[in-house]
Structure formats: C-alpha cells, structure tokens
Amino acid sequence: MTQDTVSGAESPIVIEAVDINTILKTLPHRYPFLLIDRVVNIRKDFSGIGIKNVTINEPAFLGHFPDRPVYPGVLMIEGMAQTAGVIGIASVEGTAKPRAVYFLTIDKCKFRKPVMPGDTIEYHLHLIGKKKAMWWFHGDAKVNGVTVAEADVGAMLTD
C-alpha cells in the first residue's frame, strides 16, 4: 500500500490490471524468461504489484534443486525488474510509449525465505526516483503477505 505523504490518502489506481497479453505487448521477454503473469493496481504514484504463479514445471527447477525445488532468488529480482518495466511503460503519458526496458542496477538486495512450487509471489514495487529515462524502484517480493526478498532496482526506458 502506498500513501500520499501529505494527505495520508492512498494514491489512486490508474490501471487496475495488466494481463499476460498486454505484458507480451509491453515487454520484449518471452518464455522461459518472462517471469510475471500479471500486474495489478498500478497507481498514480508509479507503484503496482506484479504477480508470479510459481509452478513445478518451470525450467529453473530442473537444476535448482532436483530434490528440494527452490525458486531462484535472482529470478525474483528479475521479476521485480519486469514489474517495474510494466509500471514505467504503462504510466508514460503524452508521448510515444517506450519500446524497451534495460535493467541498470540492483541495490540493497536481500533474500529472506525460500519460495517453493505452488507459491504465488507478489512483487510490490514503488518508485523511489526518476531522472529522464531512468527509473528506480524499491521492491518487496511477498508470499502470503510475508517478505521473501527485497531490492532496489533501476531501469532505463528507451525507444
């Protein structure tokens, strides 16, 4: 939940949901590296929630780890970056939409709990800075409301 720091009111939702078909039109990523299924509650303050349904048939589980499948933390960070990309591209108004998003930075990254097949990850992202085409977001990956990973990610939106 994000709030306006002046009034304490929650920022209004500008896009309620971005489905997989729109994500495919927005991001260049494809299977097996498209790591979000949906983005919901994109708000005026450039925040939103990416959704990832983790299933046992994902390629990462072939080697991570065969006897105890754990969703790789680095894929969660990429999921955060993809969520940030959708929020950034979907939020641009008054100009042509950017066609590409490039990952720039990962800072303050922490992995807190393992994620297993059957879990649904929610990537809670909110804008922490913006300069021209560069955007920085803080992300919290949550499963059942519990933070499993967090990081600050930076991206560049380009034509």
Backbone hydrogen bonds, N-H to C=O, Kabsch-Sander energy under -0.5 kcal/mol:
donor,donor_aa,acceptor,acceptor_aa,energy
4,D,9,A,-4.1
8,G,4,D,-2.4
11,S,2,T,-0.9
14,V,42,I,-2.8
15,I,42,I,-2.0
18,V,39,V,-3.2
19,D,17,A,-0.5
23,I,19,D,-2.3
24,L,20,I,-2.4
25,K,21,N,-1.1
26,T,22,T,-1.5
27,L,23,I,-3.2
33,F,30,R,-2.9
35,L,33,F,-0.8
37,D,51,I,-3.6
38,R,51,I,-1.2
39,V,18,V,-1.9
40,V,49,I,-3.2
41,N,16,E,-2.4
42,I,15,I,-2.4
43,R,41,N,-0.6
43,R,47,S,-2.7
44,K,12,P,-2.7
46,F,43,R,-1.9
48,G,125,L,-2.2
49,I,40,V,-2.6
50,G,123,Y,-2.3
51,I,38,R,-3.3
52,K,121,I,-2.4
54,V,52,K,-0.8
54,V,119,D,-2.6
58,E,55,T,-1.4
61,F,58,E,-1.6
62,L,59,P,-1.6
63,G,60,A,-1.1
64,H,60,A,-1.0
68,R,65,F,-0.6
70,V,64,H,-1.6
71,Y,115,V,-3.3
75,L,72,P,-0.7
76,M,72,P,-1.2
77,I,73,G,-1.9
78,E,74,V,-2.0
79,G,75,L,-2.2
80,M,76,M,-2.1
81,A,77,I,-2.3
82,Q,78,E,-2.6
83,T,79,G,-2.2
84,A,80,M,-2.7
85,G,81,A,-2.3
86,V,82,Q,-2.2
87,I,83,T,-2.5
88,G,84,A,-2.9
89,I,85,G,-2.8
90,A,86,V,-2.8
91,S,87,I,-1.5
92,V,88,G,-0.8
92,V,89,I,-0.8
99,R,158,T,-2.0
100,A,158,T,-2.1
102,Y,156,M,-2.5
104,L,154,G,-3.3
105,T,154,G,-1.0
107,D,152,D,-3.0
110,K,150,E,-2.6
112,R,110,K,-0.5
112,R,148,V,-3.2
113,K,148,V,-1.4
118,G,54,V,-2.8
119,D,116,M,-2.0
121,I,52,K,-3.0
121,I,119,D,-0.5
122,E,142,K,-2.8
123,Y,50,G,-3.2
123,Y,121,I,-0.5
124,H,122,E,-0.9
124,H,140,D,-2.9
125,L,48,G,-2.7
125,L,123,Y,-0.8
126,H,138,H,-2.0
127,L,45,D,-0.5
127,L,46,F,-1.0
128,I,136,W,-3.3
129,G,136,W,-1.5
131,K,134,M,-2.8
134,M,131,K,-2.6
135,W,155,A,-2.8
136,W,129,G,-3.0
137,F,153,V,-3.0
138,H,126,H,-2.6
139,G,151,A,-3.2
140,D,124,H,-2.1
141,A,149,A,-3.0
142,K,122,E,-2.7
142,K,140,D,-0.5
143,V,146,V,-2.4
144,N,120,T,-0.5
146,V,143,V,-1.9
148,V,141,A,-3.3
149,A,141,A,-1.4
150,E,110,K,-2.2
151,A,139,G,-2.1
152,D,107,D,-3.2
153,V,137,F,-2.6
153,V,151,A,-0.5
154,G,105,T,-2.1
155,A,135,W,-2.7
156,M,102,Y,-2.5
157,L,133,A,-2.7
158,T,100,A,-2.7
158,T,156,M,-0.5
